[in-house]
């Protein structure tokens, strides 16, 4: 994810809320479809072992996030290129625009426009 929170100090709170809300929705969606083998496998993979001392039963996201400051347009485009090509590298699609959840189709005209 490439974000620019304002003020920058709000990044941690933003990420905490984003991860909390999306994790709740993901677990809820998996719970709604228990008959699907894929959903059962995903829930099993997300389940925390009983040795974890937490109120949570599942972990969708890593505990921390690792921000990387982007100081130039070249670095920003490099990060976007990396993000857009991840599904291709993983063999999930053959080109970035085929990944349903990608911003590639929206950002392509902006990325190819002359400066």
Phi and psi in degrees as GROMACS dihedral restraints (atoms count N, CA, C in turn):
[ dihedral_restraints ]
;  ai    aj    ak    al  type     phi  dphi    fc
    3     4     5     6     1  -117.3    20    10
    4     5     6     7     1   111.6    20    10
    6     7     8     9     1  -129.4    20    10
    7     8     9    10     1   160.5    20    10
    9    10    11    12     1  -134.5    20    10
   10    11    12    13     1    84.7    20    10
   12    13    14    15     1   -73.2    20    10
   13    14    15    16     1   144.4    20    10
   15    16    17    18     1  -124.9    20    10
   16    17    18    19     1   120.3    20    10
   18    19    20    21     1   -75.0    20    10
   19    20    21    22     1   160.8    20    10
   21    22    23    24     1   -58.3    20    10
   22    23    24    25     1   -29.8    20    10
   24    25    26    27     1   -64.6    20    10
   25    26    27    28     1   -16.2    20    10
   27    28    29    30     1   -81.3    20    10
   28    29    30    31     1    -0.9    20    10
   30    31    32    33     1   -58.8    20    10
   31    32    33    34     1   -46.3    20    10
   33    34    35    36     1   -61.5    20    10
   34    35    36    37     1   -45.5    20    10
   36    37    38    39     1   -65.7    20    10
   37    38    39    40     1   -41.8    20    10
   39    40    41    42     1   -59.1    20    10
   40    41    42    43     1   -48.8    20    10
   42    43    44    45     1   -64.7    20    10
   43    44    45    46     1   -38.9    20    10
   45    46    47    48     1   -60.5    20    10
   46    47    48    49     1   -47.5    20    10
   48    49    50    51     1   -67.0    20    10
   49    50    51    52     1   -42.4    20    10
   51    52    53    54     1   -60.2    20    10
   52    53    54    55     1   -48.5    20    10
   54    55    56    57     1   -65.5    20    10
   55    56    57    58     1   -39.9    20    10
   57    58    59    60     1   -62.3    20    10
   58    59    60    61     1   -51.9    20    10
   60    61    62    63     1   -66.6    20    10
   61    62    63    64     1   -42.2    20    10
   63    64    65    66     1   -70.1    20    10
   64    65    66    67     1   -37.0    20    10
   66    67    68    69     1   -62.3    20    10
   67    68    69    70     1   -43.5    20    10
   69    70    71    72     1   -60.6    20    10
   70    71    72    73     1   -42.6    20    10
   72    73    74    75     1   -69.0    20    10
   73    74    75    76     1   -38.5    20    10
   75    76    77    78     1   -64.6    20    10
   76    77    78    79     1   -48.7    20    10
   78    79    80    81     1   -62.2    20    10
   79    80    81    82     1   -41.5    20    10
   81    82    83    84     1   -61.6    20    10
   82    83    84    85     1   -43.2    20    10
   84    85    86    87     1   -63.8    20    10
   85    86    87    88     1   -39.1    20    10
   87    88    89    90     1   -68.0    20    10
   88    89    90    91     1   -36.5    20    10
   90    91    92    93     1   -66.6    20    10
   91    92    93    94     1   -30.8    20    10
   93    94    95    96     1   -71.9    20    10
   94    95    96    97     1   -17.1    20    10
   96    97    98    99     1  -126.1    20    10
   97    98    99   100     1    55.8    20    10
   99   100   101   102     1   -67.6    20    10
  100   101   102   103     1   -19.1    20    10
  102   103   104   105     1   -78.3    20    10
  103   104   105   106     1   -15.2    20    10
  105   106   107   108     1   -82.9    20    10
  106   107   108   109     1   124.1    20    10
  108   109   110   111     1   -56.2    20    10
  109   110   111   112     1   -37.4    20    10
  111   112   113   114     1   -60.3    20    10
  112   113   114   115     1   -44.2    20    10
  114   115   116   117     1   -65.6    20    10
  115   116   117   118     1   -40.5    20    10
  117   118   119   120     1   -62.6    20    10
  118   119   120   121     1   -42.7    20    10
  120   121   122   123     1   -63.6    20    10
  121   122   123   124     1   -42.0    20    10
  123   124   125   126     1   -63.1    20    10
  124   125   126   127     1   -46.4    20    10
  126   127   128   129     1   -60.7    20    10
  127   128   129   130     1   -42.5    20    10
  129   130   131   132     1   -61.9    20    10
  130   131   132   133     1   -41.8    20    10
  132   133   134   135     1   -67.9    20    10
  133   134   135   136     1   -25.7    20    10
  135   136   137   138     1   -91.5    20    10
  136   137   138   139     1   -13.0    20    10
  138   139   140   141     1   -67.4    20    10
  139   140   141   142     1   134.9    20    10
  141   142   143   144     1   -82.8    20    10
  142   143   144   145     1   146.5    20    10
  144   145   146   147     1   -68.2    20    10
  145   146   147   148     1   155.4    20    10
  147   148   149   150     1   -63.5    20    10
  148   149   150   151     1   -15.4    20    10
  150   151   152   153     1   -77.2    20    10
  151   152   153   154     1   -12.1    20    10
  153   154   155   156     1   -76.8    20    10
  154   155   156   157     1   123.7    20    10
  156   157   158   159     1   -90.2    20    10
  157   158   159   160     1    90.7    20    10
  159   160   161   162     1  -156.4    20    10
  160   161   162   163     1   160.6    20    10
  162   163   164   165     1   -79.9    20    10
  163   164   165   166     1    -8.6    20    10
  165   166   167   168     1   -91.9    20    10
  166   167   168   169     1   145.5    20    10
  168   169   170   171     1   -99.3    20    10
  169   170   171   172     1   -19.4    20    10
  171   172   173   174     1  -130.2    20    10
  172   173   174   175     1   155.0    20    10
  174   175   176   177     1  -130.0    20    10
  175   176   177   178     1   113.1    20    10
  177   178   179   180     1   -91.1    20    10
  178   179   180   181     1   -41.5    20    10
  180   181   182   183     1  -110.7    20    10
  181   182   183   184     1   159.0    20    10
  183   184   185   186     1   -62.7    20    10
  184   185   186   187     1   154.2    20    10
  186   187   188   189     1   -62.1    20    10
  187   188   189   190     1   -39.9    20    10
  189   190   191   192     1  -114.5    20    10
  190   191   192   193     1   169.0    20    10
  192   193   194   195     1  -121.6    20    10
  193   194   195   196     1   156.2    20    10
  195   196   197   198     1  -122.7    20    10
  196   197   198   199     1    93.6    20    10
  198   199   200   201     1   -68.2    20    10
  199   200   201   202     1   147.6    20    10
  201   202   203   204     1  -130.5    20    10
  202   203   204   205     1   116.5    20    10
  204   205   206   207     1   -70.9    20    10
  205   206   207   208     1   136.9    20    10
  207   208   209   210     1  -113.9    20    10
  208   209   210   211     1   111.0    20    10
  210   211   212   213     1  -103.8    20    10
  211   212   213   214     1    -8.3    20    10
  213   214   215   216     1  -140.6    20    10
  214   215   216   217     1   161.8    20    10
  216   217   218   219     1   -63.9    20    10
  217   218   219   220     1   -37.5    20    10
  219   220   221   222     1   -61.8    20    10
  220   221   222   223     1   -43.6    20    10
  222   223   224   225     1   -66.3    20    10
  223   224   225   226     1   -40.9    20    10
  225   226   227   228     1   -61.1    20    10
  226   227   228   229     1   -46.2    20    10
  228   229   230   231     1   -65.8    20    10
  229   230   231   232     1   -36.0    20    10
  231   232   233   234     1   -63.2    20    10
  232   233   234   235     1   -42.3    20    10
  234   235   236   237     1   -64.6    20    10
  235   236   237   238     1   -43.9    20    10
  237   238   239   240     1   -63.0    20    10
  238   239   240   241     1   -41.8    20    10
  240   241   242   243     1   -61.1    20    10
  241   242   243   244     1   -43.9    20    10
  243   244   245   246     1   -59.6    20    10
  244   245   246   247     1   -49.0    20    10
  246   247   248   249     1   -62.0    20    10
  247   248   249   250     1   -45.1    20    10
  249   250   251   252     1   -68.6    20    10
  250   251   252   253     1   -27.9    20    10
  252   253   254   255     1   -92.1    20    10
  253   254   255   256     1    -6.2    20    10
  255   256   257   258     1   -57.0    20    10
  256   257   258   259     1   -47.9    20    10
  258   259   260   261     1   -63.1    20    10
  259   260   261   262     1   -29.6    20    10
  261   262   263   264     1   -69.8    20    10
  262   263   264   265     1   -46.8    20    10
  264   265   266   267     1   -60.7    20    10
  265   266   267   268     1   -34.0    20    10
  267   268   269   270     1   -79.6    20    10
  268   269   270   271     1    -6.2    20    10
  270   271   272   273     1    78.3    20    10
  271   272   273   274     1    17.5    20    10
  273   274   275   276     1   -80.5    20    10
  274   275   276   277     1   -29.7    20    10
  276   277   278   279     1  -145.1    20    10
  277   278   279   280     1   165.2    20    10
  279   280   281   282     1   -94.4    20    10
  280   281   282   283     1   -13.9    20    10
  282   283   284   285     1  -150.4    20    10
  283   284   285   286     1   151.9    20    10
  285   286   287   288     1   -57.0    20    10
  286   287   288   289     1   -34.7    20    10
  288   289   290   291     1   -69.5    20    10
  289   290   291   292     1   -13.9    20    10
  291   292   293   294     1   -80.8    20    10
  292   293   294   295     1   -16.2    20    10
  294   295   296   297     1   -75.8    20    10
  295   296   297   298     1   114.4    20    10
  297   298   299   300     1   -55.3    20    10
  298   299   300   301     1   -35.7    20    10
  300   301   302   303     1   -97.5    20    10
  301   302   303   304     1    11.7    20    10
  303   304   305   306     1   -85.1    20    10
  304   305   306   307     1   150.6    20    10
  306   307   308   309     1   -87.9    20    10
  307   308   309   310     1     3.1    20    10
  309   310   311   312     1   -53.0    20    10
  310   311   312   313     1   -50.7    20    10
  312   313   314   315     1   -63.4    20    10
  313   314   315   316     1   -34.9    20    10
  315   316   317   318     1   -73.2    20    10
  316   317   318   319     1   -40.7    20    10
  318   319   320   321     1   -88.3    20    10
  319   320   321   322     1   -17.9    20    10
  321   322   323   324     1   -53.6    20    10
  322   323   324   325     1   -48.0    20    10
  324   325   326   327     1   -61.4    20    10
  325   326   327   328     1   -33.4    20    10
  327   328   329   330     1   -73.1    20    10
  328   329   330   331     1   -33.9    20    10
  330   331   332   333     1   -77.8    20    10
  331   332   333   334     1   -26.2    20    10
  333   334   335   336     1   -97.8    20    10
  334   335   336   337     1    -5.1    20    10
  336   337   338   339     1   -69.3    20    10
  337   338   339   340     1   133.9    20    10
  339   340   341   342     1   -61.8    20    10
  340   341   342   343     1   144.7    20    10
